[in-house]
């Protein structure tokens, strides 16, 4: 039996289980069934971490973290880091982040949650973006948040609970022996070497 987490409760109605987390003295609805339970546990743990950090700050053990108000604040800090700018994939990251900027832009960090990330995916799908492309953009979003958390630029409770990565793939069909021989027959010697290596 799974360990019960203090501050996480549920209500069952019509065969569905609805999950809640007690945060800031109030019961916050987090969703239903297994996904709802997971989000409720995350919300409660984030609240507990925040309470612990606030106690450390109040007694002078820890200094208050730099507070970024909007996604743009956090994103600009991330891309201004020399370590990021020196990466080989820096330009690729810049091409991905423009879509994140466009959607999240000046939104406050506390307003960006897992549901907003799902809405981002839906919007990008409506624009014709491939699932793999959207996955890469959401992975970048996750990296920006986790880096900000790692370097204590944002509080743990500002990081969205989940970053939905679908990992959908469309594997290519394996060519037949006859197709392979036909390709070899009609290819020049340089391309034949490439084909042999590929097979």
N, C-alpha and C positions, 0 to 999 in steps of 0.2 A: 504493500500500500504506500502511495506517494506521501511524502511528508507534507503536512498542512502548514501553510505559511500564514503567520499572524498578520491580520489586516486584510486578508483576501477572503471574500465570501461569495456565495453563489445562490441563485434561486432557480428552481426547475419548474418550467411551465410547458405543458403540451409537448413533452418529450425533449425540449431544448433547455440547455443550462446556460443561464446568464450570469456573467462574472463581474464582480465589483472589487475595487481596491479602496481602502480608507486612506485618503490623502488630505492633509491639512484639516483634519477634523471632519471631513465630509466623505460620503461614499460616492466614488466615481465609477460610472459604468464603463467597462472596457471591451465588451463584446460577448459573443456566445460560444459555447462549446469549447473545444481544445484551444482554438486561436484566442478566444476571449480570456481563457484561464492564463495562457502564456503572457498576454498583454497586461493582465491584472497583476501578475507576479512581478513583471518588469516595472510597472508603475509604482508598486509598493516598495520594491528594492531601491528604486531611484529616490523615492521620498526619504527612505531611511538613510541613504548615503548623504542626501542633502542635509538632513537633521544632524548627522554626525559632523559634517563639515562646518555647519553653522555653530555647533558647540565648540569646535576647535578654534574658529575665528573669534568667538566671544571671549575665550580665555587667553587669546593672544598666541596660541600655538601655531596657527596658520594665518597667513595674510589672505585677504579676499582676492579672488581671481579677477583678472581683467574681464570686464563684461562687454561682450559684443552684443549689440542690440538686434542687428538684422543679419540675414544670410549673407548679404554683400560684404558686411564688415568681416565676417569669418572667412569668406571666400577670398577677399583681397589679401587678408593676412596670410592665408595659405599660399597663394601664388606669389607673394612677395618674398617668401623664404628662399634664401640662396640654395639650400639643399634641393628644393623643388625645381628651381630654375635650371639647375645643372643636370636634371634628369634627361635621358635621351628621348623620353616620351612627353617632354614638356609641351611641345607644339600640339601633340595629339590631345593632351589634357585641355589645352586652351580651346581647341575646336569643340570638345565635348561640353565644356563648362558654359559656353554661350547659351545653350539650351536651358541649363539650370538657372542661369542668371535671368533669362527671359521669363521663366515661370515663377521662381521663388523671389528673385529680386530684393525688393525692400521689405519683404515680410519679416516680422519679428521671429526670432529663433524659437520662442516658446509656442508659436502658432504652427510650426512645421512638425507634423507627426507622421505616423505610418499611413494614415488615411490620405494625407496630402501627397505622399509619395505615390500611392496608388492612383490618385487623380493625375499626377504628372505622367505616369505610364499611359493612362487612358488618352491623355491629350497628345502625347507623342505618337501613339498608335494611330490616332485620327489624322496626324500629319503625314502618315505613311512610313514612319521609322520602323526598322526591323526590330524584332524582340531582342536580338543580340546587341544591337546598337544601344537600345534603351538600358539593357543590363549594364553595359559599360559606363553609361552616364550615371546610373544609380550607384555603381561601385565607386565612382569618383566622388559622388556625394557622401557616401559612407566614409571614404578615406579622409575627406575634408573634416567631417564631424569628429572622427576618431582621433585625428591629429590634433584638433583643437582641444579635445578632452585630455589627450596624453600630455600636452604642454600646458595644461591648466588655464586655458584661455576661456573655456566655457564650463559650466557646471554639468554634472552627469545627467541631471534631469532634463537638460535641453537636447540631449541626443535622442532621436526617434527610436522607438522600441524595436522596430524591424525595418530592414531595407530589403524589399522583396526582389530577389534575383531568380528569374525563372529558369535560366540555363537551357532554353529551348534550342535544339539543333536540328538542322536539316541535312542529314548525311547524304553524300553523293552516292549515286548508284555505281557499283563496281562494274567495270566493263568486261565483256565476255572475251574469250580467247580469240574468236574471229574478229571482233572489233579491234583488239590489240594488234593483231597481225595486219589488219587493213591500215591502221594508223602508221605502223612501222613502214609499210610498203610505200605510203604516200608522203613520208617525212624525209627531210634532208638528214645528213649524217649527224649534225650537231643536235637536232631535235630528237633523233633516235636515241642518243645517249641519255637525254632528259627522260624520255619515256621509259627506258629500261630501268633507270634509277627510281622513277616514280612507282613502277609496278613492283 
